Amino acid sequence: MKTSHPLRLASLLLVLLWLTAGARAAEEVAAKPVPAVPNSECMDCHEAELKARKKGETPVWVGVKPEVYDHSAHAKLNCVECHTGITETPHASKLAAVNCVSCHEKSLPTHAFHPRIALSPLPAGEDTSCVGCHGAHDTVPVKRKEFAFYDGAQTETCGRCHEAAKRDYAASAHAARPEGTKRTTPDCLSCHQERIASRGAGRTAVEMKLVQAKLCESCHVDKAEVAGQSNLGAKFVASFDHSVHGAALQAGKAEAAGCVDCHGAHAMNKAAVAGSRISRLRITATCAKCHEDQAKLYDTSVHAAALKKGNLDSAGCTSCHGEHDIKGHKDPASPVNKANLAQQVCAECHASVRLTRRYGLASDTFKTFSDSFHGLAVRGGAVEVVNCASCHGDHAIKSQNDPTSTVHKANLAKTCGECHPGANTRFAVGAVHASETQRETSPWLYWIANFYVALIIAVVGGMVVHNLLDFLQKTRHKLAVQKGEALELHVAHRLYLRMTVNERLQHAVLVLSFTALVVTGFMLRYPEAWWVVGIRHLSARAFELRGLVHRIASVIMLASGVWHVCYLAFTAPGRKLFLEMLPRWRDVTDPWAVLKYNLGLASDKPAFGRFCYIEKAEYWAMAWGTALMTLTGAILWFDNASMGYITKLGFDIARLVHFYEAVLATLAIIVWHFYFVIFNPEVYPMNLAWLTGRMSEGEMMEEHPLQLEELKAAERAEAVPESAADPAVPPPEEGKED
C-alpha cells in the first residue's frame, strides 16, 4: 500500500521538529554550567527522613523529599543556585540566608501588603520571609490550584499569621460565596495587592484612608455586578466622596472617618446583621469613636432607651444624619439642617401612621407643628427658624414626663425663653402641639374652629345662592329684552356723583392694604401653594419680606380706618354717609322682597336708596372684621407680651380667629363685593364709580332709584327759583363734586 504525498510530507515535518527540539535541548544542557555540587550529592545528606528531632518526640519528616521538590516551581534549579554559599562538600554548618530577591526582584511591587520586603538591606521578620508564605523546597507555581494563595485558599494561608483577621473575615459579608455562582466578593489579595493597611514611608493617614475608599469604590461603584447587590445602588456608595467625611479627607483631615473606621477592616457586614458595626444596635458606639460628646447625650435619650430594649424602629445616628452622604448640619442640603430637620427627619417617624399606631404616639404631632407659626415659617423658607430640636433638643431627646427634659412642664418657660425673652409660666398654659381638630386636647380651639367653619359655610353659601338667583333673574330679563318681551328702559345720558374724591382715596388705600394683607397672610398659611412658591423663588428672603409687608399693610389699613372715622366725624359728606349707612328696618325686609322677586314670586323689585342691605352688610362686616383683625393681629405681632398675659392658649385662640376671619373676609369680597361691582350683568365688566366717582343715570335707575329721585327732586327745587328770577340762566351741572 502506497503512502500518499501529503502524509509523507507531514511525517518529514514531524521528524524535523523532533530533531530541532532535541538540538535545542542539547544546546541548553551544554550552555548550562555544571553545578559545583550536584543535587544528587546534596540529597545524600538532606533527603527527608522520618525521625524524632528529640528523644521522646513524635517522628516527623526532616529534610527534602525528592518527589516534592521535583513538582515544585524550582524543580529545574540546582540546590547551589539558591544556596550560593556552597562550593564544595561537606559545607559549613552555618550558611548565608537564601536571597530570593536576586531572582524575583520584579515581584517585589506585588507584595505591597508586606511593605518592609522592599527595604534594603532586607530586615529580618516573618513579614519579610519568602518561605514563610511560599514554602522552601515545596514552592508551588502560582497558577496551580495547590498554590497556597490560589483562589479560595488565601484566607486559610494568610490566617496562619493573621488569625484575628481571618476570624473576622470569615464572619463578614465578603466571605459569603454562593455555590454555583461567579465569585464577586474579595479575598485577601483582592484588597491587599496595594498598601492599604500600613502607612510606612511616604504615605500619611489621610492618604491611606483615601486609598482605602478608592479601593472599596472600585468594586461597590465601578463593578455593576457588585453595585447591583446593594439596595441603594452605586450612587449611594459614591456619595461618600461628597459627604462631610469625604470632603474632610480630601481637605487633609486625618481624623475624618473613612470606610474602615465605620465598617471595620475585615469584619464588614450589612446593617441588617446584628453584629455589624453599622447595625442599628451598634451604630452609636461606632460613631462615638469620633463623636463622643454627642453619643453621650444620645445615650440619655428615649431613642437610645428604646434601642437598648431591642426596638429597631427607634432612631439611631444614621436615621437622622444619613449614611454615606452625611452632610454637616449647616449644609442647606443636609436633612438635619434647621430648615429640613422637621420635615425630612422627625416626620419620617412621627408622621408615620404605622409607627404612631404601633407605639401609641400622637399621630398629629408633626402636623400640629407643621401648621403652627414655627412650622409654617420652616415651610415658608424663613432664614431663622424653629424646628423640633429647638425645643426637644438634638441628641438628648427625652419624654415630656422626664423632669430633666427640656419640654417638661416645669422647664417650658426656660426653653421658650431661649427665643422669647421674658417668657413666664403662662407660656406653658395650653397645649404645646395645639390642634383645632383634637377635641380632647384642645377643646377651645376645636369649638371655635367648628363655629367658624359653620359660619363661613352659612354666610358664603348664602351669598352664593343670593348672587346666583340675582344673576339668573337679570339674565332672564336681558333675554326678554332681546326677544321683545320686555321693554328696555331708555334714560338720559347723565352722570351723578356716587363717591367723592376723599372717599375714592380711602377706598384705594383700603383695596391696596387689604390685597397686600391677603397675599402675605395666605403666603404664611399655605407656603407650598404654586403661587407662593413662585414668589419665594424671587428672593431668598421672601419670608422675611412677607412678614414686613404684612405688618406695614396692617398699619396702613389701620391708619385708613382712623382716616375714615375722622371723615365721618368731621366732614359734612362723611356725617351724611354715616347716617345713610345706619341700619333700617327695611334692611331686614328688603332681602326677603328681593328673594321673592328673583324667584318670580313678585313682579316688582324693591327700590333702593343710596345704600341698601347689600352695601350696609358689607360695610358693617368690614368694620367688625377690621376691629377683630386689628386686635388679634396685635396679639400675634407682640407675641412675647401677649402670651405673658393671656397665656399660650389665648395666643392660639387669637391666631385661629385671625385666620378664619381672614378666610371669611376674603371669600366675602370675592363672592359678594366682586359680584356686585364686576360680574353683575348690569355693570359688567366693571362699575367705574370707584375710579371716576360717578354712575350713569341708567345705572342709578337700576341700582339706586330712590337716590336718583332724591337727586332730581333737589335739582328741581333748586332750578325753579333760579328760572323764575332769570330764565336765561341754565341749571347747575348735575352731580358736580363738592
Secondary structure, DSSP 8 states (H G I E B T S, - for coil): ----HHHHHHHHHHHHHHHHHHHHHHHHHHHS---SS-HHHHHHHHB-EEE-SSTTS--EEESB-HHHHHTSTTTTS-HHHHSTT--SSS--SS-----THHHHGGGGGGGTTSGGGGSSS---SGGG-HHHHH-STT---TTSTTSTTSTTTHHHHHTTT-HHHHHHHHTSGGG---TTS---S--HHHHHTS--S---TT--HHHHHHHHHHHHHHHHTT-HHHHTTSSSHHHHHHGGGGSHHHHHHHTT-TTS--HHHHH-SS----TTSTTSTTSTTTHHHHHHTT-HHHHHHHTTSHHHHHHHTT-TTS--HHHHH-STT---TTSTTSTTSTTTIIIIIIHHHHT-HHHHHHHT--TTHHHHHHHSHHHHHHHTT-SS---HHHHH-SSS---TTSTTSTTSGGGHHHHHHTTSTT--GGGGSS-TT--TT-TTT-HHHHHHHHHHHHHHHHHHHHHHHHHHHHHHHHHHHHHHHHHTSS--------EEE-S-HHHHHHHHHHHHHHHHHHHHHHHHH-TTSHHHHHHHTT-TTHHHHHHHHHHHHHHHHHHHHHHHHHHHHHSHHHHHHHHHHS--THHHHHHHHHHHHHTTS-SS-----SS-HHHHHHHHHHHHHHHHHHHHHHHHHTHHHHHHHHHHHHHHHHHHHHHHHHHHHHHHIIIIIHIIIII-TTTTT--THHHHSEEEHHHHHHH-HHHHHHHHHHHHHHHHHHHHH-TTS----TT---
